[in-house]
């Protein structure tokens, strides 16, 4: 955990645990769902792979994994594991994950989420989950960065086509 990460954990909407199994299956069969992909990280105590749907955001030629709901289990697992596999359909790639300090996280949030805040579809969710809008100030992004850990993803290998079905 970075020393400058503070703030309350955002509430996970009740619908998320209900929808995650369906979203995991749809992503597993290759259904495109915007920036969402299946992310697999080793559990910090069990060592078992844990797979979950998450948005992999692109900005400025970089890829980011942003913790929409704050300090959830996958964040803690990724801090310990340091690597994650990202799967879109049959393509899977392994990444080294570097957690960004608040200043860089603030910049990454602005670059990755800023354009989506103009979207009529995405903006309401982003306002609710991140407290950001098209009128957000630097202090709004700083606050969001203190609550939503951001990991920059650096490819470790070339994407490979997987013959495996949906991960669990």
KEZAGU-185307 format. One record per atom (N, C-alpha, C, O): y negated, x, z. Coordinates in pm, whole numbers, plus 50000, padded with zeros to 5 digits. Atoms other than C-alpha are relative to their C-alpha. Example, Ala and Ser with C-alpha at 12.3 -4.5 7.8 and 13.67 -1.06 7.14 Angstrom:
<rs>
501195008950000 504505123050780 498805009050000 498825019450066 501194991849994 501065136750714 498914992350073 497804997450090 
</rs>
This chain:
<rs>
501175008450000 500005000050000 498775008850000 498725018750073 501224992150001 496575013349919 499214997050125 499294986050179 500735001949876 494305018050216 498854990349987 498354985350088 501135009250015 491584996350066 500424986149957 499584978249912 499535013450032 493774965750004 499984991750127 500744994250221 500115008849884 492754938750249 499804985949951 499634983549831 500295013850037 492284901550254 501204991150023 502334995950030 498925009449976 494334870350311 500874998249876 500404999949763 499085002550111 497364862850098 499734986249943 499724976350016 500195013250062 496684835049848 501294991850013 502394997350008 498835008749988 498984805249889 500714998749865 500074996949762 499205002250120 501804802749638 500124984849984 500624978150074 499875014550020 501604767649489 501454995650015 502365002649972 498655005149974 504624746549589 500834998849873 502054999849879 499285002050126 505544741449223 500605013249947 501565012949870 499564987150054 506014778949156 501485002750029 502215006049936 498574997449977 509414783149334 500904989849930 502064992949900 499225010250070 510584751049167 500125003449852 501195002049792 500034997050143 509564761848816 500575013849964 501035015849851 499574986450032 510544798748841 501395000949939 501575008449843 498684999050065 514274793348765 499974995449853 500615001549768 500115004850138 513394773248451 499265010249914 499695013449804 500794990150075 510754798348340 500835012649977 500785018449869 499144988250014 513194826948404 501014998049887 501245007149807 499025002950107 515784810248177 499334999849863 499855005549767 500705000850129 513254802547902 499585013849951 499745017049834 500384986450038 511924838147905 501245008149963 501205016449872 498754992850025 515504851047913 500584997449862 501235006249805 499495002950135 516374833547587 498975003249892 499225000949774 500994995550097 513214846647424 498884990349971 498104992749878 501105009450021 510874816647449 498685006950034 498515011550147 501294993749970 507334830647418 499194991250096 499074979150076 500805007249901 505194820747716 498755008250034 498565012450148 501234992349979 501874838647670 500305014150044 501185020749988 499804986249954 501654871247862 501215001450094 501485012450143 498904999649903 504674862148077 501235007249946 501575006349828 498784992650030 507784883748083 500884999750124 500444995750232 499124998449885 510784889248305 499835014350053 499955024049978 500214987149935 510124917448549 501145002150099 501454993250179 498934996849907 512954934448736 499615012450079 499235022750023 500344989249907 512334956349040 501145000850102 501684990650143 498974998249897 514854970949287 499444995550136 498304998550171 500385004349866 514744954949632 499815011950091 500575021550084 500344988649915 513204977749892 501035002750109 501155014050156 498994997649898 515994972750146 501414998749943 502295006549980 498655002250055 518974959749945 500335009549886 501495012849864 499764991950119 518524981649637 500474991849882 500694997149773 499555009050106 519614951449434 498834996749906 497694995649951 501075003850092 517654942649118 499514985850029 500324976750050 500645013149978 515234913549169 499184996949876 498295004649839 500675003750125 514034895448856 499164987650021 499604977950084 500955010949983 511034872448841 499094999449878 498875009649813 500975000850109 508614859248580 498625004250050 498225000850162 501364995849965 505164874948583 499225002849872 499805005449766 500874997150115 502204880148352 499775015049992 499345021350089 500314986150028 501934914648200 498754999649913 498784995549797 501305001050066 498284917648105 499675012949926 499995023949971 500424988650082 496874940347835 498485000449998 497824990149979 501454998350008 493344954347844 499695014849977 500275023550042 500424986250026 491714985547704 501155009349966 501125021050002 498874991850038 495024997947561 500975002950114 501875011150099 499134998049884 496684996247903 500694987050037 500264976149997 499265011849955 499204972648062 499944999350152 500045009450222 500125002149857 498864957748407 500914988850047 501144979149976 499285010549930 501004937648643 499124996450119 498885004750207 500955004449898 498694917348866 500694990050092 501324980550045 499375008749901 499894900749186 499144987650021 498264987350107 500775012449994 498554865649135 499974994250141 498954988950184 499925006049867 499724854949481 499995010350111 500545007950219 500224990049896 498884886749671 501245007850039 502065011349955 498964991549943 501294905549895 501354993050007 501884990850116 498695006550005 504514888749782 501095010849997 500805022749986 498894990449992 507974904749797 500045009949884 500295021749906 499874990650111 507904919249446 498975011250010 499235022449965 501034989649984 504674938049530 500535010950094 500445022850064 499464990449903 506284954249832 501185007749941 501325019749964 498884993350065 509434961749631 499525010349898 500055021449892 500494991050104 507464977449346 499345012450061 499465023350005 500604988449933 505534999849585 501075010150038 500855022250026 498924991149959 508825014049710 500755005449877 501015017449869 499214995950117 510705014849377 499215008949905 499745018749854 500834992150089 507835028149168 500244997649852 499465002149768 499725003250140 509425015348846 500404985349988 500864979150084 499635013850029 510014981648685 500464999249856 499995006749771 499595003050137 511804968748378 499324987149959 499314977450034 500685011850054 509884944048163 500824995549880 501105003349789 499195005450108 511894921447935 499324988049936 498914978650004 500505011250081 510594899047657 501094997249897 501335005349807 498895003050090 513444881747477 501085010350016 501585012450126 498954989649995 515934909047389 499435014150018 500205023650033 500614986749987 513454937747419 499715003050147 499084995050217 500214996049861 513424956247749 499465014250003 499895022849927 500624986949989 511314985747854 499805003150148 499494994250227 500204995849861 511105005748177 498655006850014 498235014549928 501344994949974 507745014548328 499925006450137 500605002350231 500424994849871 506415036348604 498784991550037 497924989049953 501085008649955 504045014948810 499135007550101 499635012550202 500974993449912 500915029848969 499084989350056 498384982649980 500935009749942 499055007849214 498595005749994 498355017250031 501384995650013 495345009649149 499234997750129 499454987850199 500935001949889 492735014649419 499034988749965 498994984249851 500855011850020 490164987149461 499035001349884 498874991849808 500984998550110 487565001349218 500664998549864 500164991349778 499305001150128 490055005648934 500624986249983 500664980949873 499435013550007 491734972549020 498934989949962 499184980749884 501125008850034 488354955349003 499715000649850 499534990449785 500264998050144 487764969948656 501134993949917 500874987349816 498855005450074 491294960648540 499974984750001 500234978449899 500095014749992 490844924648663 498924994849906 499134985049835 501105004250087 487524921948480 500425000749853 500164991449776 499604998250140 488994935448154 501154990849960 501164985549849 498825007950033 492294916448171 499764985050012 500204977249927 500195014349976 491154883048312 498714994449941 498634982649909 501305004550050 487554881548189 500084991749873 499514980849869 499925008050123 488404869947835 500734986750020 500404976849955 499255012349975 490864844047970 499174989550074 499474977650068 500855009349927 488154828748187 499194991049906 498604981249950 500675008550100 486654814747865 500964990049936 500564981649856 498985008850056 489914796947780 500064986950078 500154986950201 499935013049933 490004759747853 501354997850067 501444990350165 498675001349941 493714762647928 500175009050123 500625004450227 499764990249892 493754794048146 498954999750110 499275002350226 501094999049902 490364791648320 500224992050128 499974997350236 499825007449874 491234763848568 501015006850095 500805007050216 499014993149915 494314782948693 499405012850058 499585015750177 500584987649952 492424815748715 498944997450106 498845005050203 500995003549896 489594799248908 500704997150131 500285001850237 499285003949878 492084784549154 500715012050063 500635013950185 499214989249945 494264815549191 499215012550036 499555019550132 500754987649978 491664843449173 498594997650051 497935007050096 501385002849958 488404825949260 498995006149904 497895009949945 500894993950100 486874839148936 499624989849894 500364980449866 500465008350111 484874822748659 499185008849906 499035020849929 500824992350094 482724833148365 498705004750065 498045013750014 501244996249929 479824835748613 500275009450117 499365012150196 499654991349888 481664858648855 499215013049997 498955018649891 500764987649982 479754888548988 500955011550031 502165009550048 499204988249964 480954923649062 500614998050138 501765002050161 499455002149865 481394913449428 501164989949996 502084990950077 498895009550014 483634884149318 501255007449954 502355005150005 498864992250049 485854908349126 500485009750108 501685012250119 499634991049891 485794932649421 500844992550103 501844997750152 499265008349905 486964904749653 501404997049945 502404998350015 498715003050063 489714894849406 500905012450002 502105011250027 499214987650001 490844931349382 500525003350139 501555010150152 499534997249864 491164932949762 501164990950040 501864993750138 498965009849966 493564903149762 501185000449902 502294996849937 498985000150106 495504907949435 500325014349958 499595020049876 499654986550042 497244941749404 500205000749848 500734991449786 499894997950145 497134955549049 500755013249977 500425023550036 499214988250035 499684979848905 499805002949852 499944994049768 500034995950141 499124999448585 501415004349963 502095011150040 498644997150046 502325002348384 499975010949893 499255009849794 499904988850095 503175034848204 501445000549949 502375002150028 498635000150055 506185033747967 500775012850033 500245023950023 499124988549974 509085056348066 500925002749883 501425013749866 499094998550113 511125050247754 499584990849888 498634983049902 500275008950111 511135032847420 500674986550027 501704985950094 499365013249981 511864995447415 501415000049940 501645006049835 498645001350049 515564987547374 500374985349991 499934977050070 499545013750015 517214956247249 501194997950091 502155005650089 498955003249905 519374940447514 500924989449943 500474979949881 499045010150043 522554921347435 500374990950117 501214982050105 499715007449878 522564907147786 499244986850000 498154985849944 500675013049983 521714870947866 498935000850105 498545011750146 501085000249901 519064859948115 500395007350128 501525006150175 499784993049873 518724881848426 499814990350114 499134980250101 500145008649882 519014866648770 499475007650116 499295002050224 
</rs>
